[in-house]
Amino acid sequence: MKMLRMRLYKDIHGDSNIESYETGADYIWVKFKAGYTYLYNYAHTGIEHIEQMKILAANGDGLNTFINKYVTKSYAYKKLSLVIKVELGSPVY
């Protein structure tokens, strides 16, 4: 699997659970603040939905609502991305 080059989601109203996204010719990856990243593509989600999701992602508004309303279970792949932050000088157990 290739390395994702995610763009930060603008979230112009500050009310989204989406952190970032990446688009391609026939797909969109969406990373949620909870740590899960989903792949939506033409085959699983449909051309019309993917193209609308790309527009919403670029606009920074409405993508989270759209996903919840129309494509919640229509993803091709789901992964959990864990980030562990350690401050220098703090004990590690």
C-alpha positions as CSV (number, residue, x, y, z in Angstrom):
1,M,0.0,0.0,0.0
2,K,1.4,3.4,-0.9
3,M,2.1,6.2,1.6
4,L,-0.8,8.6,1.9
5,R,-0.3,12.3,1.4
6,M,-3.3,13.6,3.3
7,R,-4.5,17.2,3.1
8,L,-5.9,18.8,6.2
9,Y,-9.6,19.1,6.1
10,K,-10.5,22.8,6.4
11,D,-13.6,22.2,8.6
12,I,-14.8,25.8,8.1
13,H,-17.5,25.6,10.8
14,G,-15.3,23.7,13.3
15,D,-17.9,20.9,13.8
16,S,-16.5,18.0,11.8
17,N,-14.9,14.7,13.0
18,I,-12.7,14.6,9.8
19,E,-9.0,15.4,10.2
20,S,-7.7,15.0,6.7
21,Y,-8.3,13.4,3.2
22,E,-6.6,12.4,0.0
23,T,-8.2,12.1,-3.4
24,G,-7.4,10.2,-6.5
25,A,-9.0,9.6,-9.9
26,D,-11.5,7.0,-8.5
27,Y,-11.2,7.2,-4.7
28,I,-11.0,9.3,-1.6
29,W,-9.3,8.4,1.7
30,V,-10.8,10.1,4.8
31,K,-9.1,10.2,8.1
32,F,-11.3,10.8,11.2
33,K,-10.0,12.5,14.4
34,A,-10.7,9.2,16.2
35,G,-7.8,7.7,14.3
36,Y,-9.6,5.6,11.7
37,T,-8.9,6.1,8.0
38,Y,-11.4,4.9,5.4
39,L,-11.0,4.3,1.7
40,Y,-14.1,5.0,-0.4
41,N,-13.9,4.2,-4.1
42,Y,-16.0,3.9,-7.2
43,A,-16.5,0.2,-6.9
44,H,-17.8,0.2,-3.3
45,T,-19.3,3.7,-2.9
46,G,-20.3,4.7,-6.4
47,I,-19.0,7.3,-8.9
48,E,-21.6,10.0,-8.0
49,H,-20.9,9.7,-4.2
50,I,-17.1,9.8,-4.7
51,E,-17.2,12.8,-6.9
52,Q,-19.5,14.6,-4.4
53,M,-17.2,13.7,-1.6
54,K,-14.2,15.1,-3.4
55,I,-16.1,18.5,-3.8
56,L,-17.1,18.6,-0.2
57,A,-13.6,17.7,0.9
58,A,-12.1,20.5,-1.2
59,N,-14.6,23.0,0.1
60,G,-13.9,22.0,3.7
61,D,-17.6,21.7,4.6
62,G,-20.3,19.0,4.7
63,L,-18.2,15.8,4.1
64,N,-18.8,14.3,7.6
65,T,-22.5,14.9,7.2
66,F,-22.6,13.4,3.7
67,I,-20.7,10.3,4.9
68,N,-23.0,9.7,7.8
69,K,-26.1,10.2,5.6
70,Y,-25.2,8.3,2.4
71,V,-22.1,6.2,2.6
72,T,-21.4,5.1,6.2
73,K,-21.0,1.4,5.4
74,S,-20.0,1.7,1.8
75,Y,-16.2,1.9,2.3
76,A,-13.7,-0.3,0.6
77,Y,-11.1,-0.4,3.4
78,K,-10.7,0.7,7.0
79,K,-7.6,1.1,9.1
80,L,-6.7,2.4,12.5
81,S,-3.7,4.8,12.7
82,L,-2.2,5.1,16.1
83,V,0.1,7.9,17.0
84,I,1.9,7.7,20.3
85,K,3.4,11.0,21.5
86,V,6.3,10.9,24.0
87,E,7.7,14.1,25.4
88,L,11.5,14.3,25.8
89,G,12.5,13.9,29.3
90,S,9.4,12.1,30.4
91,P,9.7,8.5,31.7
92,V,8.6,5.7,29.3
93,Y,7.1,2.7,31.0
